[in-house]
Amino acid sequence: MHLPANITLMSQTLVILVLISFHFGFMFSQLPQHANSKLTRLCLLGMSLLTSSSVLAYVIQLELPQWRNLSFAFIASQMWYGPLLWLYTKLQTDQHFRLQRKLLIHFIPAPLFALLWLNQLPLSAGDLLYFAYAHDDPNNVQNYRLVHKFCAWCSLLGYSLACLKRLKPHQENMKKHYSELSKVDLKWLKALPLAALFTVIICVFIELCRGLGLQHPVNSGDIIVFVTLIFTLVQLQLGMKQIDIFQQHEPVASPIRHPATTKTKPQDVLEKKYQTSSLTHSAATELWHKVQHLMQQQQPYLETGLKISELAAMLDVSVHHLSETFNGYAQRSFYDYINEYRVNEARQLLIAPNMLRYSVTDIGYQVGFSSSSTFYTHFKKLTGMTPRQYRAEQLSIKPC
């Protein structure tokens, strides 16, 4: 193969971005086990590899015209981005997810469409998949690729919607385990499928313009290539920073044991709730009293980023039983329960004479909030005013 002496600036830029993508992917795959699950790291490495292959194929199209048609077979690898994004999302949101052979079905369409394209070569206007717009150049190679592009859009659209469906209940689920959500809410991951949906809309609009005879230099296939490259770079960078969400979810102590002959009939809502659990109503009541006592005596809520697993360790119970107790007695999530304690503590400190020299933000950090914005949000939700307003109002009505 004879390489051109002068490679265009665009191709040079793309190659550099591909090398960066592969470097990030390789670095992530070599991180210690505690940084993230092995499967998650391999998933992101796979994204790096597939993006590298599709972008390099695009560079070949630009620089080696004699290999252009053949390179489109490698462009089909972009259909793997949707399944890998969905797999990564599932790994981040499903604690009990395990890799199964049937999942390989999601990765079959890409090689099938690559083979379909190779079968179309050499290109002929009589091809079954040939479709030319009335105002379009009949020799345009895109006339042979409309089906390929349409299926790529459908793949990206379908998997993006599947990711959003999995991410929708994620934040509420995290409230059962964490008192601080900034590192586990996966808002950055939610932005990727949303951006993918927007990209599909743009591609469809571009193709409609082409069908109506509106001349423009933009190719919808090129947009998909660039977007998947950008998405991969973003996902690799933020994925390396993402903590292992489920690392602390396993029970840290043996469950509360009860005699096998003990049977509790449901007499109210709470007993009915615990009927299908190993945690009886009486044991849950006792555990709830222990929780309240611990909160008042040791004030664990003052610890920033407190997890339910850490609270379970203090009480020497299982995470599962403690979570059930919160749901049954607190009538709210662990997240809301802990942050309500923090707000109540802040209300006292804001007007305490020895704390007036501290700013509102300082007090927010002292009671366990990790950021001033989170402190303000929770405080206003529970009191109807900001911490600053609360302090000013209370000090103005306080007798001299």
N, C-alpha and C positions, 0 to 999 in steps of 0.2 A: 504494500500500500504506500503510495507516494503522498506525504503530507505537504500541504502548501507552505511556502516559505514565510508568508505573512498571515498570521491569524488575526481576525478582526477583534476589536476591543470587546465586543459583546461576548464572543466565544471565550476570550481570556478571562473575563469576569465570571462567566458561568463555570468554567473549569475551577477557578479559585473557590467559588462558593461550594462546588461539589466536594472539593478536597476538605473544606472546613466542615461540611456536613458529615463526611465519612470520618473525619478526625474526632468530632464530637461523639458520633455513634460508637466508635472504637473505644474512646475514653470511658463512655458510660458502661459499656459491656465489661470493662475491667475494674469497675468500682467494687469495693468490698461487699460481701453478701448483705450486711446490715443496711446498706444504702438503699436497696430496693430488691424486689424479688428477681431471681435469675431470669424468669420468663419475661418479666417487664423489661429488663435490660436487653434481652435478645429481640424483643418486639421493636424497641426503638432502634436497635442496630439494623434490623430488617428494613425499617423506614429509611434509614440512611442509605442502605445499599440500593434499594429500589429507586429512590430519588436520584441517586448518582447515575444509575443505568439509563433512566429516562432522559435526564439532562444531557448526558454525554451523547446519547443518540441524537438529541436535538442539535448539539454542536457538530456532529458528523453531517447532519442535513445542511448546515450552514457552510461548512468548509470543504466537504467532499461530495459534490453533486453526483458522482458516479455511484455512490453508496446510499444516496438519499432514500430511494424507495425501500431498500432493504432495512434501513434503520427504523422505519415505522413499526416494524415487528417488535422492537425493544420499547417503543413508546407505549405499547399495550401494558407494560408493567405498572403504569400509573393507576390501573384498576386494582392494584394491591393496596393502595393508600387507604381506601375506605375500610376494607377488612382489618387492616392493621390498626387504624384509628379506633375502630369498634372494639378490637381485641384489647388494646391498651386501656380504653375506657372501662371495659368489663373487669380487667385486672385491678383497676383502681377503685371500683365500686362494689365488687362482689368478693366478700371475704373467703367464700368457699369455692371459688371458681377453680376448675382443674382443666388442663388441656386434654381434649379428646380428639380421636381420629376424625370424627364427623365434622370437626371444624375446618378440615382441609377442603371441604366443599366450597367454602368462601373464597379460596385462592385458585380454583380451577378456571374461572372465566378468563383471567388474564392470559395464560398460555394458549387457551382455545382461540382467543381473538388474534393472538400472534400467529398461530398456525393458519387461521382464516386469511389473514393478510398475505402470508407467504403463498397461499394457494391462489390468491388473486394476481400474483406476479407471473409474467409481465402484464402490466395494466392494459386493459382493452376497453373501448367504449361499449362493447357488448357484454361487459361483466354484469352478472345478476345484481350486484350491489351498487352499480353505477347510477348516480343520480346527479343531474346537472340542472341548475336553475336557469330560467329563461334568459336572464341577462348576464350569465356568467360565462367565463372562458371555458369552452368544452374540454380543454386540455389540463385544466386545473386538477392537481392531484387530490384536492379536497373533495372532488366529486365522487371519488372512490371510497372516501373515508367517513361519509355522513353516518352510516350505521355504527361504525366504530366509535365516533365521537358521541353519538346519542347514548350508546350503552355505557360509555365512561361517565357521562353525566348522570344517568340513572343509578349507576353504582355509587357515585359520590353522594347523590341526593339521598338514596335509601339508607346508606350507612351513617350519614350525618344525622338523619332523623332518628335512627336507632340509638345513636350516641346521646342525643338530647333526651330521649325517652329514659335512658338509664341514669342520666345526670339529674333529672328533675327531682326525684325523691332523695337524692344523695345528701343534700344539706340537712334535711330533717333527720335523716338517719345518723348523721355525724353528731347531732345535738344530743344523742343518747350516750355518747362516749367522750365528748370533748367540751370544755368550757370556753375554748378559744378556737374559732373556725378558720382563721386567716390562712393557716398552712394546710388545711384539709378540705376546704370548700370546693376546690377544683374549678374556680371561676375562670382561670386561664384556659383550662381544657374545654370548658363550655364555649369559649369564644371561637375555637377552631371549627367545630361543625357549623356554627352560625356563619362564620366567614365562608365556609365551603358552600353552604346554601346560597349565599349572596353571589359567589363565584359562578355557580351553575346558572343563576338568573342572568348574569351578565353574558355568559356564553350563549344562552338561548337568544338573548336580545341581539347579539352580534350576528348570529346565524339568520335570524329573521330579517335583519337589515340587508344581509347578503341576498336573501331570497327575494326581497322587494327591489333589488337592483341598486341599492345604495352602495356606492363604491367606497371602500375604506381599506386601509392596509392591515387591520387587526385580524388575527386568526384566532378563533376560539380554542383551537388545539394548543396554540402557543401559550395562551393564558393558563390553561390547566397545568402545563409543564412548569411555568414560573411559580404559580400558586403553590403547587405541591412542594416545590423546593423551599419556598419561604416558610410554609407550614412546618416542614420537617426541621428546619433550622430553629424555629421558635419552640417546637415540641421537644427537641433534644436539649436545648438550653434550659427550659423550664422544668423538663422532666428530670434533669440531673439534680435540681434543687428540691423536687417534690419528696417529702418524707414518706416513709412506708406507713400508710394510713392505718393498716390493720395490725401493725406490729404490737400494739399494746392492748389489743382487744381480747386476747385469750385470758381465761380465768387465772388468777395469780394465787389462788388458794383453793383448798378442797371445798366442795359445796356443802351446805348445811345438811346434815344427815338426820333422818327421822326414822322411827320404827316402821317396818314394812306393813304392820297391821293397822297403822293409824290411817283413818279415813275421815276426811272432813267434808260434810255436806254443805253445799252452797246455801248460805243463809242471806247473803246480800251480794252486792255487785263485786266487792273485793274478793269474797270467797269463790265466786263463780270464775273470776279472772284467774285465780291460782289453782283451779280444779285440775287443769291439764299440766300443771307444773310440779316439780319436786319440791318447790317452795310452798309450804302450807300457809294458811292465813295467819295463824298464830306466830309462825316463824317470821313472816313478813312484818307483822306488827312489832315484834321484838327488834328486828333489824332496823325498822324505821325510827324507833326510839333511840337506838344506838347512833344512827345518822345524825339526828337532831342534837344529841348530847355532844358528839364529836364536833359538830359545827360551832356550838357555843363555847366549848372548852378549848379546842385546839385551833379553830379558825383556819382550816385548810384552804378555804376559798381565797385566802390572801396570796396563795402561790399562783403566779402567772402560768397559764397553760395547764392548769390542773386537769387530769384525765380521770375518768371513772375507774380505770384500772388501779390508779394510785390510791383513790379513796377506798376501793375494795381491799387493797393490801393493808391499809390502816385498820380496817374492820375485820380482817381475816375471813373474808367471804368471797364467793365467786363473783365475777363481773356480771354474769347472767342474772344471778339472784338479786344483786344490787340494782340492776337496770329494771327488773320487774317491780321491785319495791318502789322505785321512783315513779314508774308509770302508774302504779296502783294508788299510792298515797300522796305524792306531790302533785299529781294531776298535770304535770308538765315535764318537760325533758330535763335531763341532767344539766344541759347548757343553760336553760332559763332559770333553773333552781339556783345554781351557783352564782350566776350573774345578778340575781335578785339579792342575794346575801351581800355581794360586793357593793351594789348600789346603796343598800341600807347602811352598810359600814361607811360609805362615802358621805352619806347625809349627816352622819354624826361628826365625822372629821372636818367637814366643810365649815361647821360653825363652832368647832371646839376652839377655845381661846388660844391654846398653845399651838394650833395648826393654822392660824390666820396668816402666818408668814409664808406658808406654802401656797403655790399656785394651784389652780383647779386641776391642771394637767398632772402635777406632782402627786396630788391626792389620788387621781385615777390610777396611776401606776402603783401607788402604795397599797390599794385595795385589790390588786390583782389583774387589772385590765392591761392588755398589751399595747394599746394605742389610745390616743385621745379621742379619735373618731368613734371607736367602739364604746368607750366610756360615755361619750355624749349621747350616742344612740340609745343605749340601755337606760341611762339616767332619764332621758326625756320620755322614753316609752313608759317608765314606771311612775314618774312624778309629774309629767306634763310640762316640764320646763327644763332648761339646760342647767348644768351644775352652777354656772356663773350666776344665772338668774335666781336659782334656789338660795345660794349663799347671800346674795344682795337682799333678797326678800326677807330671809330669816334674821339677818343682822339688823335690818331696819325696824322689825317689830319686836326685837329682843329688848327687854327692859334694861335700862342703864343701872 
